Amino acid sequence: MTTTGKPPISFWAVSVIAFVWNLMGVFNYLNQAYNQEAILETLDQAQREVFEGIPAWATAAFALAVFSGTIGSIGLLLRKKWARPFFIVSFVMALAQFIHWLFISDAVAAFGSSTYAMPILVLVIGLYLIFFAKKATTNGWLK
C-alpha cells in the first residue's frame, strides 16, 4: 500500500466541514454560557428547572468537548496528527455531558423524545472524526 502524503480534495472538504461544525458547537456553548436569561425566558417551568440544574461538571464537559473538537479540526487543516487526541477528548467529554443530559437530568421528560437526536448526531460525528483522523494519519496526510 503506497501513500502519497498529499491529501485528496475530500480530506479538505471533511476538514473544513469539521471546523465549521465545531465552531457551531463553540457558538452554542458561548450562547448558553453568556445568554442564560434570554434562554430561560423561552422555556416552560419544567425545561427551566432542567436547564438551571445543569451541574458545573456537565458545563465544563460541554466546553471541553467543543473547544477540543475545534482544536482537533484546526489540527486537520494544518495536517497535524495531534488532531486525533483532541477529537478523542472531545468525544469523551461530549459523552459525559450527554450522559448527564439524557440519563441523569429530567431533560427527556421536559423536552420530549426529540432530545435524543442532537446527542446521537454529535456522538456519531465525533466517532467519525476520530476514525477519519486515524485514516488520514495512516495515509500519510497528517504528520
C-alpha positions as CSV (number, residue, x, y, z in Angstrom):
1,M,0.0,0.0,0.0
2,T,1.5,3.3,-1.1
3,T,0.7,6.7,0.4
4,T,1.4,9.9,-1.3
5,G,1.2,12.3,1.6
6,K,-0.9,14.7,-0.5
7,P,-4.5,14.6,0.7
8,P,-7.3,14.4,-1.7
9,I,-10.0,17.1,-2.1
10,S,-12.3,15.0,0.1
11,F,-9.8,15.4,3.0
12,W,-10.0,19.2,2.7
13,A,-13.8,19.1,2.4
14,V,-14.2,17.0,5.6
15,S,-11.7,19.1,7.4
16,V,-13.5,22.4,6.6
17,I,-16.9,20.9,7.4
18,A,-15.5,19.6,10.7
19,F,-14.1,23.0,11.5
20,V,-17.4,24.7,10.8
21,W,-19.3,22.0,12.8
22,N,-17.1,22.5,15.8
23,L,-17.3,26.3,15.6
24,M,-21.1,25.9,15.7
25,G,-20.5,24.0,18.9
26,V,-18.4,26.7,20.4
27,F,-21.1,29.3,19.4
28,N,-23.7,27.1,21.2
29,Y,-21.6,26.8,24.3
30,L,-20.9,30.6,24.4
31,N,-24.6,31.3,23.9
32,Q,-25.5,29.0,26.7
33,A,-22.8,30.5,29.0
34,Y,-23.4,34.1,28.3
35,N,-27.1,34.4,27.2
36,Q,-28.8,32.4,30.0
37,E,-31.5,35.0,30.8
38,A,-32.7,35.0,27.2
39,I,-32.7,31.2,27.0
40,L,-34.6,30.9,30.3
41,E,-37.3,33.3,29.0
42,T,-38.1,30.9,26.2
43,L,-38.5,27.8,28.4
44,D,-41.5,26.4,30.3
45,Q,-41.1,25.7,34.1
46,A,-40.0,22.0,33.7
47,Q,-37.5,22.9,31.0
48,R,-36.2,25.8,33.0
49,E,-35.6,23.6,36.1
50,V,-33.6,21.1,33.9
51,F,-31.6,24.0,32.4
52,E,-30.9,25.6,35.8
53,G,-30.0,22.2,37.3
54,I,-27.0,21.6,34.9
55,P,-24.0,20.9,37.2
56,A,-20.7,22.7,36.7
57,W,-19.0,19.4,35.6
58,A,-21.5,19.0,32.8
59,T,-21.0,22.6,31.6
60,A,-17.2,22.0,31.8
61,A,-17.6,18.8,29.8
62,F,-19.6,20.8,27.2
63,A,-16.8,23.5,27.0
64,L,-14.0,20.9,26.7
65,A,-15.9,19.0,24.1
66,V,-16.5,21.9,21.7
67,F,-13.1,23.6,22.2
68,S,-11.1,20.4,21.9
69,G,-13.1,19.5,18.8
70,T,-12.3,22.9,17.3
71,I,-8.6,22.5,18.1
72,G,-8.7,19.0,16.5
73,S,-10.3,20.5,13.4
74,I,-7.6,23.1,13.2
75,G,-5.1,20.2,13.5
76,L,-6.7,18.6,10.5
77,L,-6.5,21.8,8.5
78,L,-2.8,22.1,9.5
79,R,-2.3,18.4,8.6
80,K,-1.1,17.5,12.1
81,K,-1.6,14.1,13.7
82,W,-2.2,15.6,17.1
83,A,-5.7,16.3,15.8
84,R,-6.8,12.8,16.7
85,P,-6.2,13.0,20.5
86,F,-8.2,16.3,20.6
87,F,-11.1,14.5,18.8
88,I,-10.9,11.7,21.4
89,V,-11.1,14.2,24.3
90,S,-13.9,16.0,22.5
91,F,-15.9,12.7,22.1
92,V,-15.3,11.6,25.7
93,M,-16.4,15.0,27.1
94,A,-19.5,15.1,24.8
95,L,-20.4,11.6,26.0
96,A,-20.1,12.7,29.7
97,Q,-22.2,15.7,29.0
98,F,-24.9,13.7,27.2
99,I,-25.0,11.0,29.9
100,H,-26.0,13.7,32.3
101,W,-28.4,15.4,29.9
102,L,-30.2,12.2,28.8
103,F,-29.9,9.9,31.8
104,I,-29.3,11.9,35.0
105,S,-31.4,15.0,34.4
106,D,-35.1,15.1,33.5
107,A,-34.3,16.6,30.1
108,V,-36.2,13.9,28.1
109,A,-39.3,14.4,30.2
110,A,-39.1,18.1,29.9
111,F,-38.1,18.5,26.3
112,G,-39.5,15.3,24.8
113,S,-38.0,12.3,23.0
114,S,-36.5,14.5,20.3
115,T,-33.9,15.3,23.0
116,Y,-32.0,12.2,21.8
117,A,-31.5,13.4,18.2
118,M,-28.7,16.0,18.7
119,P,-26.6,13.9,21.2
120,I,-26.7,11.0,18.8
121,L,-25.7,13.1,15.9
122,V,-22.9,14.8,17.8
123,L,-21.5,11.4,19.0
124,V,-21.7,9.8,15.6
125,I,-19.8,12.8,14.0
126,G,-17.3,12.7,16.9
127,L,-16.6,9.0,16.3
128,Y,-16.3,9.7,12.6
129,L,-13.7,12.4,13.1
130,I,-11.7,10.1,15.4
131,F,-11.5,7.4,12.7
132,F,-11.1,10.0,9.9
133,A,-8.0,11.4,11.7
134,K,-6.6,7.9,12.2
135,K,-7.1,7.1,8.5
136,A,-5.5,10.4,7.5
137,T,-2.5,9.6,9.6
138,T,-2.3,6.1,8.2
139,N,-2.5,7.5,4.7
140,G,0.3,10.0,5.4
141,W,-1.9,13.1,5.2
142,L,-1.2,14.1,8.8
143,K,2.3,14.5,10.1
